[in-house]
């Protein structure tokens, strides 16, 4: 049985899937892990976890199906992350994660002042925010000199797995475009002047597209994983983009909604000669996963992370909470929540935003809180969609993916709040499945590449209830005003939180 192996390193777990040539899932495996939050605003991870869990998953899947012939390997991972390693590929410090890590605020301000907003957006497509990789590289140089002195290579989870599997030092264009301002989005290459200024000692990775073959499994990697030496490995990309591939939401005018630990949105447009990519200061303009495409992307800093927090806080299970949230009803009996419990990414780009729960009384229940959390994430999605459309995004099709799609209530609330129809595919396992598909395409004979519509057809459409439109229009107006009305106080509280968190480098602790 010919199969492809797809593995995705996520924020809360690493997932692997073995997929037959027709798209049938043969087996899955998961390894849960945690991020580290050593200080307020810091979110990082020991990169050894990424490779160790890949090895465990590969061996588990091989043992479960020893008759399976693995013909290619697909990789994917959260991002944009910043992992710096020395000349021997030893990490110089834990990996700094994507936009949920807000430590580089001072570097964002300094680099923006040095280069100017216009030049940064002209070259990189987006203003600098906590999502950008460049300021985090600068933070390491300025704050951890011993680590910086050893740093020679830059990785994200997908490129780290490729390095261990094949020895190739390669980045895909999509991931590179999020190491802003070091990548030129129009010419699709590293921007040498900015690289020389802000990543002086780091060797530039070779650039390729997500579905390109990066190399083949080495003998050493084969001994560790059980995957035959010589097996092709694709370059891979950031998980949200691989998720889009997994559900066929990567064509022009598609918007993918990824329901995960965070909520991610990716709109795809075609490259038009002579016309620049869509740009807006409050979203991220990036290279696409494939040649000839661009993306306008956004993300909420919390989604599943918020519902998990409430679950643990109330000591209830998800079926209970969902039932109680449904009973609470539209508007959560007058409770309105801002979901900014880890700062917020798009469209407000405010790392000092914090969660707010308004309207509470002694009569409110945990079901009301859970309903308010689901509505808060839906209101955040609407805020992003309206911002994308204002920037010129012609959104014609929306596809939902990720673990949150298993709960029909959450999907329905998002459709009701946004007024959008969501397509739900048969398989919502996510980025690992998309990575397996890209691997299958990469090694297919000419004219025999599989189609994702055959692998993963749409099985359900979630349509909004028009009777709730006026109610949710009112709630959205209150949602926007609640942030504006509480921002100054919340920023003071965020400053106090930072003040109670001492800064110590790894060498000092």
N, C-alpha and C positions, 0 to 999 in steps of 0.2 A: 504494500500500500504506500503510494507516494504521498508525502505530506510536507507542509512547510511549518516551521516553528516560529511563532511570534511572541515576543516578550516585551512588556512595557513596565518601566519603573515609575510608579506614581507617588503621590505625596504620602499616602497611608499604606500602600502595599505595592508589591511587584506581582504582576499577573502574567502567566504564560498560557499559550493555547497551541495545541497541535491540530492542524486543519488539513483535511483531505483535499485532493485536487479539485473537487466539485464544491468546496466551501463547507462541507460538513465538519462540525467540531468533533474531533475524535476524543480529546481529553483536555482538561484545564488543570491548572495548579496556581496556588496563591501563597504568598508569604507576606504577612502583615509586618509593618514596621512603624516607627514613630519618628517624627522630626524632633530636633532639639531647639529649644527656645531659651538660650542662656541669658538673654537680656530682652527687655521690652523692645519690640520691633525687629529682633533677630530671629530668623528661621533658617536652620541649617541641618546638614546631614553628613554623617560619615560615609564617604564614597565607597568604602570597602563593602558596605551593605549591598550596593548595586550589583557588583560582580558576584559576591557570595550567594545572593538570592537567585541570580541568573543560573549559576552552577547547580544549585539545589533543584530549581524548577526543571532545568533541562534533564537532569538525571532522573527525577521523578517521572517525567513524561516518557522518557526513553524506557524506563523500567516497566511502566504500565503498558506500553505497546512496543515490545522489542522487535516486532515484525515491521514497524513503520520505517520507511526509508525517508529520512529527512533530506530533501533536495535543496533547501535554501532556508536561511534564517533571516527574520525581520526583527528590528529593534526599534524601540520608541522610549521616550521618557519625558518627565515633567520638565518644564523650562519656561523661560530662559534661566538657567542656573549658571553659576560661575564656580567651576572647580579648577584650581591651579595646581599643577604638579611639577615636580622637578625633572631633570633630564633622564631620570630612571623611572619616570611615571609614578613616583610616590607623591601622594597629595601633600601639599605644604600646610594645609589647614582643612577643616571641614568645608564641604561645598556650601556656598551661599545660594539659597533658593530664589525663586522668581519674585514677582511683585509683592508677595506677602511679606518679604523681608525689606524693611524700610530704613536700614541703617545708613544708607549712603546719601541722606538728604543734603548734607553739606557739600558733598562732591557734585551732586546734581546742580546745586546752585552755582558752584564755582565754575564747572565746565560750561554751563549755560552762559554765564557772564563772559567767559573767555572766548567762546566761539560765536555766541549769538544765536537766538532762536531760529532766525531765518536760515542761517547756514546749516545748523543741525538738522532742521527739517528738510532742507534741500538735498542734503547728502543722505541722511538716514531715514527720512520719511516721517519721523515722529519726534515730538519734544521729549526731553529726558524726564523719565519718571522712575518710580521704584521698580518698574518692569525692566528697565534698560540694564544691560550687562556692563557697559563701559564704566559707569560710576562705581560699580561694585569692585571692579578691578582696581580702580583708583583708590578706593577705600582701603584695600589690602596694602597697597603701596604706602599709603600715608599712615595707617594705623598699626600695621603689623610688619615692621621692617625686616625682621628675621625671616618671616615666611616669604615676603616679596623677594628677598635676596636669592632664594632657592628656586623661584618660579620660572619655568621655561615653557610650559605647555598649558593650553586652555581646553577644558572639556565640559560637556554636558552629559547627562546620563546615557543618551543614545551613542554619542561619540566615544564615551568611556567603554561601553560594551564592545563597540567596533574595535577599539584599540586592543582590548584584551583578547578578542576573538581572532583578529586578523593581523594585528601589528600596524594597521593603517592609522595615520593621523589625519583625520578628515572631518569636516563640518558640512552639513547640508546648508543650502542657501537660506532656507527659512530660519533655521536656528541662528545663522550668522547675522541675519537682518535684525535680530533682537539683541545683538551685542552693540547696540547704538551707543556712540556715534561712529563705530569703527567699520561699518559696512556701507558701501555706496549702493543704494537700492536701485538706481536707474541703470548703472553700468554692471550691476550684479558681481561685485568683487570687493575685497577688503579695500578700505580707503587708506592708502599708505600714509598720508600726512597725519591723520588722526591716530592711526595705529602707532606711528613713531612717537607721537606725543604722549599717549596714554597707556600704551602696552609695550613699552620699549624693549623689555627683556624677553617677551613672549614670542615664540616662533609661530608664524601664521599657519593655521591648518589649511590643507588643501580643501577646495570647495567642490561639492558635487550636489546632485539633486537627490531627494529623499529615496526615490526608487532605484537609483543607480547602485550597481554592485561595488562595494568599497574594497572588497578583498575576499579571501577564502580562509576558512578555519585552519589555524596552524596546528602542528602536531602537539605542541604544549597545551593549547586550548582544547584540543580533542581529548587529551588525557584527563583534563579537569571536568569536561562537560559530558563526554560520551558521544558528542556529535562528530561524525567522521571528518578527518582532516580533508581539506580541499572543498568542503561545502561552501557555496557562495553566501556572503552576508551583505545585505543592502546597507546603505548609509544611514537610513532612518531619519527621524525628525522628532519634533516636540509632540507630546501626546495629543494635544488638542487637534493638531493637524492630522495625525494618524487616525484619531477618532472620526474626523470628517471623512476620511477615505473609507473607513469601515462601514459607513452608512451611505456612501455615495453622495455626500454633501460637499463636493469639491469642484463642482462645475460652476460656470459663470452664472451669477445671480442667486446662488445657493447661500443660505445661512445655516450654520450648524449651532445648536445649543447643546453644550456638554454639561450634563448634570453630574457633578462629581463633588469632591471635597470643596472645590471652588466651582463657580459657574463660569464657563468660557463660551465666547461667541466668535465665530469666524465667518466673515462674508467674503466671497470670492468674486473677483472681477478679472477680465482679460486685460492683458497688456495691449494698449493701443499705441502704435508707433506715433511719436510726436506729442503724445499726451502723458503728463505725469500721473503717477498713482494717486488714488484718492487720499486726501490728507485732512485731518482735523486735529486740533491740539489736544482734545480730550480722549482720543482713541489711538490705537497703534496701527500704523501702516507698515506692512511687512512684505517680503517676498513670499510667493506661494510655495506650495510643496512641489509643484511641477513647473517646468519651463512654460513661459507665456502667461503666467497667472500672478496676480497680486492679491493681497488680503487686507481688509480693514477688520481689525479684531478688538475685542474688549473682554473684560473679565471682572467678576465680583470676587472679592477676597475671601468671602465665606459663602457657602451654600450647604453642602453636606456637612461641613465642619460646624455650622450653626445648629443644624438639626441634631447632630451627634452630641453637641454640648448640652442641649436641652434634654436629650434622652438620658444622659449621664447625671445631669443635675436633678432630674425628677425621678430617677430610678424606675423608669417605665420602659416597656419595649415598644418597638415601632408600630405594631398592629394596634396597641392600645392608644398611642398618641394619634395615629391617623384617624382612628374611629372617633376620638374625642375632638379632633380638629374639624372633622366633617360635621359633627354635631354642633360645634361652635357657630358655624355658618359664616356667610360672607361678611367681611369686616371684623371678624373675631370679637364680636360684641363690644366694639368701640376701642379695641387695642390696636395701636399702630406702632410698628417697629422699624427702625433703621438697622440694616444688617451689617453695619460697619464694625464688627467686633474685632477685626484684624486690620483696621484702617480700610481704605477703599481704593480700588484701582479705577476702572472707568465707570462712568464718564467724569466723576468729580476729581479724580487723581489727587486724593487727599490722604496721605499716610497717617495723619493725625486725627482723622475721623474715628469715631467710636460708636459702639452700639447704643441706641436709645430706645427705650420702651415707653410709650406715652399712652395715657388714658387708663392706667391700672387702677382698680378698686379692690376692695377686700372680697368682692363677689366673683372676681375672675379666677379661672382655673388654669391648670396646665394645658388643657386642650385649647383654651383661648390663646395662650402663649405660643403653642405649637402652630396653630392656624396663622397667627400673626407673623411667625417666622417664615412660613411657606409663602404668605402674601408679600412679605418684605423682599424675598428673593425674586418673586415675580415682578414686583414694582421696579426692582433694580434692572431686570431684563428689559422691561419697557423703556426705562430711562436710556439704556444703551441702544436699543433699536431706534428710538426716535432721534438720537444723536447721529447714528449711522445714516439714517435717511436724510437728515438735514445736511449731511456732508456729501450727498449725492449717491448713496448706495441704493440701487434698484433691486430691493429684496423681493424675489418672486417665489421662493420655495424655502421652507424651513423644516429641518430634520432634527429630531431629538435623539440623544444618545447618552449613555452613561448609566450608572447604578440607580440614579433617581428616577429613571423612566419606569422602574418596576412599580412605583406607586402612582396609580391613576389619579389620585386626588391632586398631587403636586402638578402633574401635567395639565390637568383641567384648570387649575388656578392660574397657571402661566398663560394658557390660551385665553381665559376669561379676562385677565388683567391687560394683556397685550392686544387682544382682538385678532390674534393670529392662529391660523390652522397649523398644527404640527404633525408631520409625518413620523411614524414610529416604525422602524424596520423590525424584521423578524429577530435579528440578533443584535443585542445592545451590549455585548460584552466589552466593546470599546476598542482602545488603541492596540491592544495585543492582536486582536483579530485583523485590524487594518494593517498592522505590520506584517502579519502572515500573508495577507492579500498582496501587498507590495512585493514581497519576496516571491510569491507565485508568479506574478507578472514578469518579474525580472528574469526568471529562468525559463519562461515559456518559449516554445518554438514560435517562429514568425507566423502570425495569423491565428495562433492558438491561445493567446492570453485570455484569462478568465475575465468576465465582466462582474462588477460588484452588484449589479442589479440581479444577476443570476445567483450569486453567492448569498445575497442578503436583501430579499425583496421587502417592500413596504407592506405591513400587515394591518396597520391601524392609522386612522387620522383623527386627531383630537380637534374638535371644532369649538369655537367660543360660543358661549350663551349670550345672544344679543341683549337679553333682558337685563344683564348685569353691567352693561357698558357704562351707563350713567353713574352707577354706584362706584365702579372702579375708576372712572374719570375723576370723580370727586376725591377718592382715596389717593390717587396719584398726585393730584394737586396738593393735598395735605402732606404727602410724603416728601415732595420737593420743598415745601415751605418749612417742614419740621427740621430738615437739615440746615436750611438757611437760618432758622430761628435759634438753633442750639449750637451752631458752629463755634462761636466765640468761647462759650463756656466749655465745650468739649475740648477745644484746643488747649485751654488752660489745664484741664484735667490730664490730657495727654502729656503735657510738659511736666506735670508733677509725677506722672508714672515713670517717665524717663529719668527724672531726678532721683527716684528711689531705686534705680537699677544701676549698680556700679559697673563701670567698664573695666574689664581685665582681659588682657591678651592671653592666648593659650600658654605662652611662656611664663606668665605671672600666676596662673591659676594652678 
